[in-house]
Amino acid sequence: MSGHFEALPGGGASVALDDVEISIIRSLAVQLLELVGPGTAPEGGEDPLAELFAEGPSEPPSDPVLRRLFPDAYGGPDAERASPGEAEERREHSAEFRRFTENDLRARKREDALAVIRSLDSLASSERGATGGGSGGESGGVLKLSREESERWLGALNDLRLAIGSRLEVADEDDTEQLFRLPDEDPRKPMVMAYLWLGGLQETLVATLMP
């Protein structure tokens, strides 16, 4: 897996992906969508305005991956050194912040993941049309994204790396360095390869979006 993003004239980015890479990213994006959860669109008869101002949860998720995706706003490395009074104050501020921001954050992460899925489906559909629906060996195509789509992709790639990194218990750069030294027979190897590959995609996409 060696795809990397390149800048497009006028903004946006492009990347060449084969069928296997398309399948992997799409599958991961679908899993991310399922992990983040369903939308909160109002059902028939509910007030959309009330839904807009609906409060979210005040407690952090129990799943460690979701805790990585939705961290406490007032946590951080110095939280453990806080006095009991300071720790309680941090918890209260975190709960309040989460209550009014997590729903919007979840919605944004869902939209990012959906943008990835839709663009990959559009690429697959256009490639099938260009080849008359034949399979004929390894194919794929060049995915071209607008500036807005690129930013959606960047958000989804970041979330995917956070989710996979949580499963791999990656906490810092030292942990990442150790991943490179895993033997091929280690059962974590496929997940590690996906994590490192997504990191390369994310890095080159960031570069294309820099002024």
Secondary structure, DSSP 8 states (H G I E B T S, - for coil): -----EE-TTS-EEEEEEHHHHHHHHHHHHHHHHHH-------TTS-HHHHHT----SS--SSHHHHHHS--TT-STTGGGS-HHHHHHHHHHHHHHHHHHHHHHHHHHHHHHHHHHHHHHHHHHHHHHHTTT---SS-EEEEEE-HHHHHHHHHHHHHHHHHHHHHTT--SHHHHHHHHT--TT-TTHHHHHHHHHHHHHHHHHHHHH--
